[in-house]
């Protein structure tokens, strides 16, 4: 499993190669935001400190690159990105999915309201 720094670095490199500096910023930011959203939701659902090792950041990065930040709220993406065997506590993917969905909606709402003036 790879961590937040690595996912950010890979996403920035991918975005830069594809779209230049604006792509690097957008791709890196979205992938890192997706990882953080999943990590927060998983921590709140399990109260477990070992969630970082259970998250496959590469899966999150791929999903965000293909479909945007909303992709992390997809149950199939979460099932692929979270290795439940790595966690000390059992986890309900549906609970995690609803938490991720709420976080991505909040992030999307704040992004759209920040663009208005």
HELIX and SHEET records of a PDB file:
HELIX    1   1 UNK A    4  UNK A   19  1                                  16    
HELIX    2   2 UNK A   21  UNK A   46  1                                  26    
HELIX    3   3 UNK A   51  UNK A   54  5                                   4    
HELIX    4   4 UNK A   57  UNK A   67  1                                  11    
HELIX    5   5 UNK A   69  UNK A   73  5                                   5    
HELIX    6   6 UNK A   75  UNK A   81  1                                   7    
HELIX    7   7 UNK A   84  UNK A   86  5                                   3    
HELIX    8   8 UNK A   93  UNK A  114  1                                  22    
END                                                                             
